[in-house]
Amino acid sequence: MAQMSRGQLEDVIRDKAFTDPKYRAELLANPKKVLANHLSAGLPADIDVKIVEENSKVIYLSIPPKAVQTGDELSEDDLRKVAGGGDSMGCNANAMLSFASKIDVKF
């Protein structure tokens, strides 16, 4: 098993999906299961995985969630989520950090 960054993992998955039609079909049909199969540990239940397929007329870009600007105040709901270990998107922050910082990939 090799350790790699999220970007490297995405490159590996993209390359495999490009060359293996069966893998591509499974990735489009059940992306969380396919990604979990690559990881030495499964994905947290509150993490969702979405795959989109570009075509000649549509290009998709992924951007990170909007950060809270200096001086902006958090709502009471956001404060409860942060205090409970979740972020403003309802995800467990510790699980997200653990997942994003260390990915073990199986091929």
N, C-alpha and C positions, 0 to 999 in steps of 0.2 A: 504494500500500500504506500502510495506517495502522498505527502502533504502538499496541498496547493491552495492558492488564494481562490476567492470566489470567481474572479475574472478568468483564472486558468481553468477552473472547473467548467465555467460557461463555454470557454473555447473548446474543451474536450467534448462536451455534450453537443455543441453546434457541429463540430467536425464529424462526430459519429452519426448524428441525425442526417448530415449531408450525404454520407456514404452508405448508410444502412437503412433502406426503406422500411423494414420491419420495426426497427428501433424508433424511427421517426414517427410511424403510425402510433406506436405505444406511447411515445412521449407526448404526442398531441392528445391522445385519448385519456391518459392518466399521468400527468406530469409529476405529481407529488410522489406517486409510487416509484416511478422511474428514478427520480432524484434520490429518494430514500434508499433505493437499491445501490446507488453509488457511494453512499455514506456508510461509515463503519457503525454509526448510530443513526436511528431514524430521526425524522423531523418532529419537532414539537407539534402537538395537536392544533395549537392556535396559529400555526404558520400555514399559509396557503401558497400554492405554486401555480402560476399561470404561464402558459406558453402561447405565443402568437406566431403565426406563419406569415411572413412578408410575401408580397407579390410584386409584380413589375410596376404597379401603380400606388402601392402603399408601403411606407417605411415607418417602423415603430422605433421609438427611442424610450429608454427607461431612465427616469430621473429619481433621485432620492426624495423622501418625503420633505415637505416644507419644514424648515427649522424655525423655532420660535425666535423672533427678532428681539434684540436687546430693548428693554423697555416695555415689551408686550407682556400682558398679564395672562396667566393661565386661568381657565374657567375652573369652577369648583369641581366639575366632573373630571377635567384633566388632572387636577391636583390629587384627586382620589386615586386615579389610575397610576400616577407616578408614585404615590405613597404606597400603593399596593404592589409595586414591582412591575407594573405595566406601562407601556408608553401611550401616547395620545391616540395610537391606532388600535389599542386594545391588546397588543402583543406583550408577552412576558419579556421584559428587557433583558434579563439575565440569559434566557434561552436564546434570544436573538444575538446577543454579544458572543455567547459561546459558539453558536452556529457559524457566525460570520468570521470569527477570529481563527477557527481551526477546522478545516475540512479534510477528512480522510476519504480518499476516493478508491473504490474497488473497480478494477477492470479485468 
